[in-house]
Amino acid sequence: MITLLAAPVSAEAATTAATAAPDFKVLVFSKTTGFRHDSIPEGIAAVQKLGQENNFAVDTTEDSA
């Protein structure tokens, strides 16, 4: 199971000329029990690429705590 959660980033976040603060953040949670599909790493990489291309931050975890 992969779960995506998004949270807005404060409009007051500081930005610099070189890099802008991300528009929002996404958490990719990929904890599995038993069978682990081989495409999970590729799916995570795809979401990270989308984040780079569309100005959002991506955090990944398998830790449900």
C-alpha positions as CSV (number, residue, x, y, z in Angstrom):
1,M,0.0,0.0,0.0
2,I,1.3,3.5,-0.9
3,T,-0.4,6.4,0.8
4,L,0.1,10.0,-0.3
5,L,-0.6,12.8,2.2
6,A,-0.3,16.5,1.3
7,A,0.0,19.5,3.6
8,P,0.2,23.1,2.5
9,V,3.4,25.1,3.2
10,S,3.0,28.4,5.0
11,A,2.8,31.4,2.6
12,E,5.2,33.1,4.9
13,A,8.0,30.6,4.2
14,A,11.2,32.3,3.2
15,T,12.4,31.9,-0.4
16,T,15.6,32.8,-2.1
17,A,16.3,33.8,-5.7
18,A,18.0,30.4,-6.3
19,T,15.4,28.1,-4.8
20,A,11.7,28.6,-4.0
21,A,10.0,27.0,-1.1
22,P,7.9,24.0,-2.1
23,D,4.2,24.7,-2.7
24,F,3.3,21.8,-0.5
25,K,4.7,18.5,0.9
26,V,3.8,14.9,0.1
27,L,4.4,11.9,2.4
28,V,4.8,8.6,0.6
29,F,4.1,5.8,3.1
30,S,5.0,2.4,1.7
31,K,4.9,-0.1,4.6
32,T,3.9,-3.6,3.5
33,T,3.1,-6.9,5.2
34,G,4.0,-10.1,3.5
35,F,4.3,-9.6,-0.2
36,R,6.2,-6.5,-1.3
37,H,5.7,-5.5,-5.0
38,D,8.8,-4.8,-7.0
39,S,7.4,-1.6,-8.4
40,I,7.3,0.3,-5.1
41,P,10.8,1.9,-5.5
42,E,10.0,2.9,-9.1
43,G,6.7,4.4,-7.8
44,I,8.5,6.4,-5.1
45,A,11.0,7.6,-7.6
46,A,8.2,8.7,-10.0
47,V,6.6,10.8,-7.2
48,Q,9.9,12.3,-6.3
49,K,10.5,13.3,-9.9
50,L,7.0,14.9,-10.1
51,G,7.9,16.8,-7.0
52,Q,11.1,18.2,-8.5
53,E,9.3,19.1,-11.7
54,N,6.3,20.7,-10.0
55,N,7.8,22.4,-6.9
56,F,6.5,20.1,-4.1
57,A,8.6,18.3,-1.4
58,V,8.5,14.5,-1.1
59,D,9.2,12.6,2.1
60,T,9.2,8.8,2.2
61,T,8.9,6.4,5.0
62,E,7.9,2.8,5.9
63,D,7.6,3.7,9.6
64,S,4.0,3.9,10.6
65,A,4.9,5.7,13.9
